[in-house]
């Protein structure tokens, strides 16, 4: 009997600020900039790209392009998107780093 699967979309799981923060923390631990852009795109889709676009002053098309796995957002865009999502970027020392 074949295994039956159902489509899964991360945006369905990003329904609380805590889940959003945990998702971004996990992505940031990998240290891959493209993953951060894609994760922010996932969060923007979960909350509504049109609303995020309005809050940042950027077009939806710009957000879709910039916040994709091939995107490379500038720091100003990153900060604007984080603010529009109700998030902030923090820095912590790496355990065991000299």
N, C-alpha and C positions, 0 to 999 in steps of 0.2 A: 504494500500500500504506500503510495507516494506521500511524502511529507507536505502538508498544506501550510503555507506561509501567508502572512498578511503584510502589506506595506507598513513601514514604520518611518516616522518623520520626527526628528529631534524637536521640532517646534511644538509638537503636542506635549512635550515634557517640560517646556520652559514656561510654566504657568505661575511661578512664584519668584519673588526677588531672591530667595535663598537658593533655589535651583539654578537660576541664571548665574548667580555668583559662583556656585560650585562648578558649573560648566566652564565658566571663564577661567577659574583657578586651575582646573585640569588642563585646559588648553595652554595656558601660560606656562605650566610646568614643562610642557614639551619644548618650549622655546622656538617654535617654528612660526615666523611672522605670517605666513599664508594661512595657517590654521586660525590665528587670532582674527584675521580679516573675515574668514569664512564663518567663524563662530559668532562674530558680531552681526554678520549677515543673517545667520539663523535666528538670533535674538530679535533683530529688527523685523524679520518676517513674522515671528511669533507675536510681536507687539503691534505690528502693522507698519509696513514700510512708508506708507503715505503719511502717517502721523509722525514718524521719525524724521522724514524728509521735511515736513513743515516745521518741526522743532529746531532742526539744524540749519534750515535755510538752503539745503541742498536739494537737487531734483531727485526723484525716485530712481531715474535711470542712472544717475551718478552713484547713488547708494548701492544699487544692484551691482554695478560694475566694480566699484571700489571694495565692497564687502563680499567679494566672491573669493574662492580659493586661488584665483589668479590675480586678485586685487593687491594693491600695495598702497594703503591709505597713508596720507601725510599725517604727521602728528596732530595738526590742527583739526583734521577730519576725525581722527581717532578720538580726540578729546571732546569734540562736539557731539559725536555719536554716543560716547559714554555718558555725557551729561544728559542728552535727550533720553537715554535709557534709564536715567536715575542711578547711574553707577559712577564710581570714581576709581582711579588707578592708585594703588598704594605700592610701596616698595618695602621689602624685608630682606635682611641678610640671608645669604645662602648658608645652610648648615654646613659646618666644616670648612668654610672658605676662610682663607687667611686675610 
